[in-house]
């Protein structure tokens, strides 16, 4: 048995919460091929610089980097290909309507495996933060940390 394959995988996009304020979150399935799920179970995926977009009323993710599977030979996948996201039609329509607002984008926040073993992606409708918003968040985070230290 392999020891590097994990039961539960949770890969987070930490940069997204710093750069964006989230409006709504959705859980989407991903269409994967061959060795991609095995590489995800090894934890070899990165959400940095990935983004979602619509093409022909379907939602896709681009630049989701899933590294090559170590034991996949000629059947290995392309690491940064476009992957289709699976959502209900009503959710897709709702997201597409919200995208017409100025400054709204779709950001992947978390890649995880469900209880049944499928790879799922948490995406969020997000609005970009200004520099002063980022400073404000850092101040509140520091204040909360100080308060927790004093009361422990």
C-alpha positions as CSV (number, residue, x, y, z in Angstrom):
1,X,0.0,0.0,0.0
2,X,1.1,3.6,-0.6
3,X,1.6,5.7,2.4
4,X,1.6,9.1,0.5
5,X,-2.1,8.8,-0.5
6,X,-4.4,10.6,1.9
7,X,-7.9,9.8,2.9
8,X,-9.1,13.4,3.1
9,X,-7.5,16.2,1.1
10,X,-8.0,19.8,1.7
11,X,-6.0,22.3,-0.4
12,X,-6.8,25.9,0.4
13,X,-6.2,29.1,-1.6
14,X,-5.0,31.4,1.2
15,X,-4.2,34.3,-1.1
16,X,-7.9,34.5,-2.2
17,X,-9.1,35.5,1.3
18,X,-6.5,38.2,1.5
19,X,-7.2,39.7,-1.9
20,X,-11.0,39.3,-2.1
21,X,-14.1,39.6,0.1
22,X,-16.4,36.7,-0.5
23,X,-20.1,37.2,-1.3
24,X,-21.4,33.7,-1.8
25,X,-19.9,30.3,-1.8
26,X,-20.7,27.2,-3.9
27,X,-19.5,23.6,-4.0
28,X,-18.8,22.3,-7.5
29,X,-17.7,19.0,-8.8
30,X,-14.7,18.8,-11.3
31,X,-14.4,16.7,-14.5
32,X,-11.1,15.0,-14.1
33,X,-9.3,12.5,-16.3
34,X,-7.1,9.5,-15.6
35,X,-4.4,10.2,-13.1
36,X,-5.6,13.6,-11.9
37,X,-7.6,12.3,-8.9
38,X,-4.7,10.2,-7.8
39,X,-2.4,13.2,-7.9
40,X,-5.0,15.2,-5.9
41,X,-5.2,12.4,-3.3
42,X,-1.4,12.7,-2.9
43,X,-1.9,16.5,-2.2
44,X,-0.1,17.6,-5.4
45,X,-2.4,20.4,-6.5
46,X,-2.2,24.2,-6.3
47,X,-5.0,26.8,-6.5
48,X,-2.6,29.8,-6.9
49,X,-3.4,32.0,-9.9
50,X,-6.4,29.9,-10.8
51,X,-9.7,31.5,-11.9
52,X,-13.1,30.5,-13.2
53,X,-14.8,31.7,-16.4
54,X,-17.9,30.9,-18.5
55,X,-17.7,29.4,-21.9
56,X,-20.9,28.5,-23.7
57,X,-23.0,28.7,-20.5
58,X,-20.7,26.2,-18.8
59,X,-18.3,27.0,-16.0
60,X,-14.6,26.2,-16.3
61,X,-11.5,26.6,-14.2
62,X,-8.2,27.6,-15.6
63,X,-4.6,27.3,-14.2
64,X,-5.6,24.8,-11.5
65,X,-2.2,23.1,-11.3
66,X,-2.5,19.4,-10.6
67,X,1.0,17.9,-10.8
68,X,1.9,14.7,-12.6
69,X,1.1,11.5,-10.8
70,X,4.4,9.9,-9.8
71,X,3.4,6.4,-11.1
72,X,1.5,7.5,-14.2
73,X,3.6,6.9,-17.3
74,X,2.4,7.8,-20.8
75,X,-1.1,8.2,-19.5
76,X,-0.3,11.2,-17.3
77,X,-2.4,14.4,-17.7
78,X,-1.5,18.0,-18.6
79,X,-1.0,19.9,-15.3
80,X,-2.8,23.2,-16.1
81,X,-5.5,22.3,-18.6
82,X,-9.0,23.8,-18.4
83,X,-11.4,21.7,-16.3
84,X,-15.1,21.8,-16.4
85,X,-17.0,22.5,-13.2
86,X,-20.2,20.8,-12.4
87,X,-23.1,22.8,-10.9
88,X,-26.9,22.8,-11.2
89,X,-28.3,24.8,-14.0
90,X,-30.1,27.2,-11.6
91,X,-26.8,27.9,-9.8
92,X,-25.0,28.6,-13.1
93,X,-27.7,31.0,-14.1
94,X,-27.6,32.8,-10.7
95,X,-23.8,33.1,-10.8
96,X,-23.8,34.4,-14.4
97,X,-26.4,37.1,-13.4
98,X,-24.2,38.2,-10.5
99,X,-21.1,38.4,-12.7
100,X,-22.7,41.3,-14.6
101,X,-22.2,43.5,-11.5
102,X,-19.0,45.5,-11.6
103,X,-15.9,44.1,-9.8
104,X,-17.4,40.6,-9.2
105,X,-15.4,37.5,-10.1
106,X,-15.4,33.8,-9.4
107,X,-12.5,32.6,-7.2
108,X,-11.6,29.0,-6.3
109,X,-11.1,28.9,-2.5
110,X,-10.8,25.2,-1.5
111,X,-10.1,21.9,-3.2
112,X,-11.1,18.8,-1.2
113,X,-12.3,15.3,-1.5
114,X,-15.8,14.4,-0.4
115,X,-16.8,11.5,1.8
116,X,-17.5,9.4,-1.3
117,X,-14.0,10.1,-2.7
118,X,-14.9,12.6,-5.3
119,X,-12.8,15.8,-5.8
120,X,-14.9,18.9,-5.1
121,X,-14.0,22.6,-5.5
122,X,-15.4,25.4,-3.3
123,X,-15.8,28.5,-5.4
124,X,-16.8,32.0,-4.2
125,X,-18.3,35.0,-5.8
126,X,-15.9,37.6,-4.7
127,X,-15.2,41.3,-4.9
128,X,-11.6,42.6,-4.9
129,X,-10.4,44.4,-1.8
130,X,-8.8,47.8,-1.9
131,X,-5.5,48.4,0.0
132,X,-7.3,50.1,2.9
133,X,-9.6,47.1,3.2
134,X,-6.6,44.8,3.5
135,X,-5.1,47.0,6.2
136,X,-8.3,47.0,8.1
137,X,-8.5,43.2,8.0
138,X,-4.9,42.9,9.3
139,X,-5.7,45.3,12.2
140,X,-8.8,43.4,13.3
141,X,-6.9,40.1,13.0
142,X,-4.1,41.5,15.2
143,X,-6.5,42.9,17.7
144,X,-8.3,39.6,18.0
145,X,-5.0,37.8,18.5
146,X,-4.0,40.3,21.3
147,X,-7.4,39.8,23.0
148,X,-7.0,36.0,22.9
149,X,-3.5,36.3,24.5
150,X,-4.7,38.5,27.3
151,X,-7.7,36.3,28.3
152,X,-5.9,33.0,28.2
